[in-house]
């Protein structure tokens, strides 16, 4: 079981299916590595294994909680020490400049990513002191079935900033402060069992600001955004988040973001 999830039958079943998917992926990734070895190219090939989001499941994929943001990142290739591990924050935005750096191709000045090739090969590296995240839509805003009327549409814009010590999430849509059970990895038949254990009931509101002390609460179970002891931290992180949104010309600053790909099912 994952420690941030309650021990319930529906969640156990989901985790079991997830382990089956891992075994399937491991087998076929092994086929790719075997093909490189047969071609005598494995030793001089940079192999990168990563994902685009966290695990598919409740309080994970599709959310801006830690389990939804944390991705796998494994690299093997020339000049990378075998078995090296790096406890520094990376973003998927960093992978593109890293690959260019490894290939000795000039990195375009425009972009937010930062190459970590020097770190991977044993050199100096200046780590990010904060990472920023966003969510606008998760799926189409049009209902896929009449049953969808009981759930809020998936336009739920939020932004987040995460440092080594703290994680702040800002929810921008006050009318939609609950998660759709079907978009976080479970079926409607299961959700009534596990949903209240992870999020407020439908009669309660999700707060506009969520703040987690990662040193004392790494599983993000206790929101301290309204604790006076964290007022300065909250204010400072909110200022950094707003500054990042302005630097990146975030369209959310100009109002609601239209659905980029509505699909009628």
Secondary structure, 3 states (H helix, E strand, C coil): CCCCCCCCHHHHHHHHHHHHHHHHHHHHHHHHHHHHHHCCCCCCCCEEEECCCCCCCCCCCCCCCHHHHCCCEEEECCCCCCCCCCCCCCCCHHHHHHHHHHCCCCCCCCCCCCCCHHHHCCCCCCCCCCEEEEEEECCCCCCCCHHHHHCCCCEEEEEEEECCCEEEEEECCCCCCCCCHHHHCCCHHHHHHHHHHHCCCCCCCCCCEEEEECCCCCCCCCCCCCCHHHHHHHHHHHHHHHHHHHHCCCHHHHCCCCCCCCCCC
